[in-house]
């Protein structure tokens, strides 16, 4: 029987999401017939390594989100230990988590990314870095942590800048009207296009993870040409960044002038959420892949190194 150690929790702003993802995957892997050892990851790295040594896993199933979990850090540790693990390797993980670096690579691959600027909190406090409405976000967080839309008449800019707690830089992008789309990729296959709608003002952290925070339409009710373009772009982005296993590409789709509209690739997530409200398990189920089978496939794809 294959022994699988599931890493969950972690020390990022997304710890609670990771705990939920890990709990779901632990149950699914046991259902699929694996011998599973849960490892709740804390700031004690030596303790994590000791837990892995005691478990003697054949594969490490990584459900950590955010910094230290999907930015190449834990991947480097697992490479050092020569333990196969699910998801992307160090290089792809680090680049995808660094949004400006990822956008440069995706733009070089001729994928439809939007313009952006990187500013300091002091620069944001002093003036608008681009015409409103615009979006401010951390350059290397996930799950919409720290994301805010600043529209005309919104006087929060200086307060956001003064209270910024996500590092020395802020990424700024124009706000793209229209719809939120996402596409999961398994290996070299795009699964489906989901439209995400929310009754909240924006698709933020609460909308992603709170019960009733968002509604998913799968397949997305958009022009077939746009759906095909989104699926093609998701696979191309997965390849351009050097991802492996499962990834998820997020898009904005501006159909305000009619369909087919304009598609913009926002980012690629190399460690997509695996909670009961998450998009990748939902898309897998839509194409006939049950959650235990999805997790088993990920175990089968596991390896170390880039």
C-alpha positions as CSV (number, residue, x, y, z in Angstrom):
1,X,0.0,0.0,0.0
2,X,1.3,3.4,-1.0
3,X,2.1,5.6,2.1
4,X,1.1,9.3,1.6
5,X,2.0,12.1,4.0
6,X,-0.4,15.1,3.6
7,X,1.0,18.5,4.4
8,X,-1.6,21.0,5.5
9,X,-2.0,24.1,7.7
10,X,1.2,26.0,7.2
11,X,2.1,29.5,8.4
12,X,0.8,31.7,5.7
13,X,-2.3,34.0,5.6
14,X,-4.1,31.0,4.0
15,X,-3.6,28.5,6.9
16,X,-7.4,28.0,7.5
17,X,-8.0,27.3,3.8
18,X,-5.1,24.8,3.8
19,X,-6.5,23.0,6.8
20,X,-9.8,22.7,5.0
21,X,-8.1,21.4,1.8
22,X,-6.0,19.0,3.7
23,X,-8.9,17.6,5.7
24,X,-10.8,16.9,2.5
25,X,-7.8,15.3,0.8
26,X,-6.9,13.1,3.8
27,X,-10.4,11.6,3.7
28,X,-10.4,11.2,-0.1
29,X,-7.0,9.5,-0.1
30,X,-8.0,7.0,2.5
31,X,-11.2,6.3,0.5
32,X,-8.9,5.7,-2.5
33,X,-7.0,3.1,-0.5
34,X,-3.8,4.9,0.5
35,X,-2.2,4.8,3.9
36,X,-2.3,8.4,5.0
37,X,-0.3,10.3,7.6
38,X,-1.5,13.9,8.2
39,X,1.2,16.5,9.0
40,X,0.0,19.8,10.4
41,X,2.8,22.2,9.3
42,X,3.9,24.8,11.7
43,X,6.8,27.3,11.9
44,X,8.9,24.4,13.3
45,X,10.5,23.2,10.1
46,X,12.7,20.7,12.0
47,X,9.5,19.2,13.5
48,X,8.0,18.9,10.0
49,X,11.1,17.1,8.7
50,X,11.0,14.8,11.7
51,X,7.3,14.0,11.1
52,X,8.1,13.1,7.5
53,X,11.0,11.0,8.6
54,X,8.8,9.1,11.0
55,X,6.0,8.6,8.4
56,X,8.4,7.3,5.7
57,X,6.0,8.3,2.9
58,X,6.3,7.1,-0.6
59,X,4.7,10.4,-1.7
60,X,4.0,13.8,0.0
61,X,0.6,15.3,-0.9
62,X,1.0,19.0,-0.6
63,X,-2.1,21.0,0.4
64,X,-0.3,24.0,1.7
65,X,-1.4,27.4,0.3
66,X,0.3,30.8,0.2
67,X,3.8,31.7,1.2
68,X,6.2,28.8,2.2
69,X,3.6,26.3,0.8
70,X,3.3,27.1,-2.9
71,X,6.1,29.5,-3.5
72,X,8.9,26.9,-3.9
73,X,10.0,26.9,-0.2
74,X,8.5,23.5,0.9
75,X,9.1,22.2,-2.6
76,X,12.9,22.9,-2.0
77,X,12.8,21.1,1.3
78,X,11.1,18.0,-0.2
79,X,13.6,18.1,-3.1
80,X,16.4,18.1,-0.5
81,X,14.8,15.1,1.2
82,X,14.3,13.4,-2.2
83,X,10.7,12.9,-1.5
84,X,8.2,12.8,-4.5
85,X,5.5,15.4,-4.0
86,X,2.3,16.5,-5.7
87,X,2.1,19.7,-7.7
88,X,4.7,21.9,-9.4
89,X,8.4,22.0,-8.6
90,X,10.5,24.8,-7.1
91,X,10.9,26.9,-10.3
92,X,7.3,26.9,-11.5
93,X,6.0,27.4,-7.9
94,X,8.3,30.3,-7.2
95,X,7.5,32.0,-10.6
96,X,3.8,31.5,-10.4
97,X,3.6,32.9,-6.9
98,X,5.6,36.0,-7.9
99,X,2.8,37.7,-9.9
100,X,4.9,40.3,-11.8
101,X,7.5,37.6,-12.8
102,X,4.7,35.2,-13.9
103,X,3.0,37.9,-15.9
104,X,6.3,38.7,-17.7
105,X,6.7,35.0,-18.6
106,X,3.1,34.7,-19.7
107,X,3.3,37.9,-21.8
108,X,6.4,36.5,-23.5
109,X,4.4,33.4,-24.3
110,X,1.9,35.8,-26.0
111,X,-0.9,35.1,-23.5
112,X,-3.5,37.8,-22.9
113,X,-2.3,39.5,-19.7
114,X,-3.2,43.0,-18.7
115,X,-0.9,45.9,-17.9
116,X,0.3,46.3,-14.3
117,X,2.5,48.5,-12.1
118,X,4.5,47.7,-8.9
119,X,4.6,50.5,-6.4
120,X,5.6,51.0,-2.8
121,X,3.1,51.7,0.0
122,X,4.5,55.3,0.1
123,X,3.9,55.8,-3.6
124,X,0.3,54.5,-3.3
125,X,-0.3,56.7,-0.3
126,X,0.8,59.8,-2.3
127,X,-1.2,59.3,-5.5
128,X,-3.2,57.0,-7.7
129,X,-0.6,55.0,-9.7
130,X,-3.1,54.6,-12.7
131,X,-6.6,55.8,-13.6
132,X,-9.4,54.5,-11.5
133,X,-10.9,52.0,-11.2
134,X,-7.8,49.9,-10.4
135,X,-7.0,46.8,-8.3
136,X,-4.3,46.6,-5.6
137,X,-3.0,43.2,-4.5
138,X,0.0,41.7,-2.9
139,X,2.6,40.5,-5.5
140,X,2.9,37.1,-3.8
141,X,-0.2,36.0,-1.9
142,X,-3.1,33.8,-3.0
143,X,-6.8,33.4,-2.4
144,X,-7.4,37.1,-3.0
145,X,-5.7,37.9,0.3
146,X,-5.2,41.7,0.4
147,X,-7.0,42.4,-2.8
148,X,-9.0,45.7,-3.0
149,X,-10.7,47.5,-5.9
150,X,-10.4,51.3,-5.7
151,X,-13.2,53.0,-7.7
152,X,-14.1,56.7,-8.3
153,X,-14.9,58.4,-5.1
154,X,-13.3,55.8,-2.9
155,X,-11.2,57.5,-0.2
156,X,-9.5,54.4,1.2
157,X,-6.2,54.6,-0.8
158,X,-4.1,56.3,1.8
159,X,-5.4,54.1,4.6
160,X,-4.8,50.9,2.6
161,X,-1.2,52.1,1.9
162,X,-0.5,52.9,5.6
163,X,-1.9,49.6,6.8
164,X,-0.3,47.5,4.1
165,X,1.1,44.3,5.7
166,X,2.0,42.2,2.7
167,X,5.6,43.2,2.1
168,X,7.4,46.3,0.6
169,X,5.6,46.2,-2.7
170,X,2.1,46.5,-4.0
171,X,0.9,45.3,-7.4
172,X,-1.6,47.5,-9.2
173,X,-3.7,46.5,-12.2
174,X,-6.6,48.2,-14.1
175,X,-10.0,46.9,-13.1
176,X,-11.4,44.9,-15.9
177,X,-15.2,44.9,-16.1
178,X,-17.1,41.8,-17.0
179,X,-17.0,38.3,-15.6
180,X,-14.8,36.1,-13.5
181,X,-13.7,32.8,-15.1
182,X,-11.5,30.0,-14.1
183,X,-10.1,26.9,-15.8
184,X,-8.5,23.9,-14.1
185,X,-5.7,22.0,-15.9
186,X,-4.8,18.3,-15.2
187,X,-1.5,17.6,-16.8
188,X,-2.1,18.7,-20.4
189,X,-5.9,18.8,-20.2
190,X,-8.2,21.7,-19.5
191,X,-11.2,20.4,-17.6
192,X,-13.9,23.1,-18.0
193,X,-14.6,26.8,-17.8
194,X,-16.4,28.0,-14.7
195,X,-18.0,31.4,-14.2
196,X,-17.9,32.7,-10.7
197,X,-20.5,35.2,-9.5
198,X,-20.9,36.8,-6.1
199,X,-23.5,39.0,-4.4
200,X,-20.6,40.7,-2.6
201,X,-18.9,43.8,-4.1
202,X,-16.0,41.8,-5.4
203,X,-14.7,38.2,-5.6
204,X,-12.5,38.5,-2.5
205,X,-11.4,36.0,0.2
206,X,-14.8,35.9,1.8
207,X,-16.5,35.3,-1.5
208,X,-14.2,32.4,-2.3
209,X,-14.5,30.5,1.0
210,X,-17.6,31.6,2.9
211,X,-20.7,29.5,2.5
212,X,-22.9,31.2,-0.1
213,X,-20.1,33.7,-0.9
214,X,-20.1,32.8,-4.6
215,X,-22.0,30.9,-7.2
216,X,-20.4,28.7,-9.8
217,X,-21.8,28.2,-13.3
218,X,-20.2,25.2,-15.1
219,X,-19.9,25.3,-18.0
220,X,-19.7,29.0,-18.0
221,X,-22.6,30.6,-20.1
222,X,-20.3,32.4,-22.5
223,X,-19.6,32.4,-26.2
224,X,-18.1,29.1,-27.3
225,X,-15.2,30.9,-29.0
226,X,-14.3,32.6,-25.6
227,X,-14.6,29.3,-23.7
228,X,-12.3,27.6,-26.2
229,X,-9.8,30.5,-25.9
230,X,-9.9,30.3,-22.1
231,X,-9.2,26.5,-22.1
232,X,-6.4,26.9,-24.6
233,X,-4.8,29.7,-22.7
234,X,-5.0,27.8,-19.4
235,X,-3.0,24.9,-20.9
236,X,-0.5,27.2,-22.5
237,X,0.0,29.0,-19.3
238,X,0.5,25.7,-17.4
239,X,3.2,24.8,-19.9
240,X,4.8,28.3,-20.1
241,X,5.4,28.3,-16.3
242,X,6.5,24.7,-16.2
243,X,3.7,23.5,-14.0
244,X,3.0,19.9,-13.3
245,X,0.0,18.0,-11.9
246,X,-3.0,20.3,-11.3
247,X,-3.1,24.1,-11.8
248,X,-5.9,26.6,-12.2
249,X,-5.9,29.7,-14.4
250,X,-8.0,32.7,-13.5
251,X,-9.4,35.1,-16.0
252,X,-11.5,38.3,-16.4
253,X,-13.8,38.2,-19.4
254,X,-14.9,41.6,-20.6
255,X,-18.1,41.1,-22.5
256,X,-19.6,44.5,-21.8
257,X,-19.4,45.4,-25.5
258,X,-20.9,42.1,-26.6
259,X,-19.8,38.6,-27.3
260,X,-17.3,37.2,-27.9
261,X,-15.6,39.6,-25.5
262,X,-11.9,40.1,-24.5
263,X,-10.2,37.6,-22.2
264,X,-7.5,38.6,-19.7
265,X,-5.4,36.0,-17.9
266,X,-4.9,37.2,-14.3
267,X,-2.7,34.5,-12.7
268,X,-2.0,30.8,-12.5
269,X,-2.4,29.0,-9.2
270,X,-0.1,26.0,-8.8
271,X,-1.8,24.9,-5.5
272,X,-5.5,25.3,-6.1
273,X,-7.9,25.0,-3.2
274,X,-9.2,21.5,-2.5
275,X,-12.0,22.4,-0.1
276,X,-15.6,21.4,-0.5
277,X,-16.3,24.7,-2.2
278,X,-13.2,24.7,-4.4
279,X,-13.2,25.0,-8.1
280,X,-10.9,22.2,-9.2
281,X,-12.8,19.3,-7.5
282,X,-16.0,20.8,-9.0
283,X,-14.6,20.9,-12.5
284,X,-13.2,17.4,-12.1
285,X,-16.6,16.1,-11.0
286,X,-18.2,17.9,-14.0
287,X,-16.1,15.8,-16.4
288,X,-16.7,12.6,-14.5
289,X,-13.6,12.5,-12.2
290,X,-14.6,11.8,-8.5
291,X,-12.6,13.5,-5.8
292,X,-10.8,10.4,-4.6
293,X,-9.9,9.6,-8.2
294,X,-8.6,13.2,-8.6
295,X,-6.4,12.8,-5.5
296,X,-5.2,9.4,-6.6
297,X,-4.2,10.9,-10.0
298,X,-2.2,13.6,-8.3
299,X,-0.4,11.0,-6.2
300,X,0.5,9.1,-9.4
301,X,1.9,12.3,-10.9
302,X,4.1,13.1,-7.9
303,X,7.9,13.5,-8.3
304,X,10.7,15.7,-7.0
305,X,12.9,18.1,-8.9
306,X,11.8,20.5,-11.6
